[in-house]
Amino acid sequence: MNPLRLVRARPGAPFTVTFDDREIEALPGQTLAAALWSCGVTAWRTTRGAGRPRGVFCGIGVCFDCLVTVDGRPDQRACLVPAAPGAVVRSQAGWGHDE
């Protein structure tokens, strides 16, 4: 069942953001993490040491597992950043800076 129907939500028109050269659809008010999850992407960062996959852990901006690069700015928490039309989002390895 579509969860939007359950709550009778009427979001605005969808738009696209680019994630690692792939266009994904987002809805107004969604965070980048929510948009990625809704498109089936559950991990978008790897840890610095072992290269383990990470995505959303806390979902409220306390941890740093969901880091992405947004429009060239590294270390943005996907669970806090609202999806914006035309945003260019890239996955990160480690901390996202040159190591």
LINQUIMO-V619251 format. One record per helix or strand of 3 or more residues. SS is the DSSP state (H for helix, E for strand). FROM is the first residue (numbers start at 1). TO is the last residue. Records with the same first field share a line. If there is no record, write none. Layout:
SS->FROM-TO, FROM-TO
//
This chain:
H->3-6, 32-38
E->15-19, 22-26, 67-70, 73-77, 88-90
//
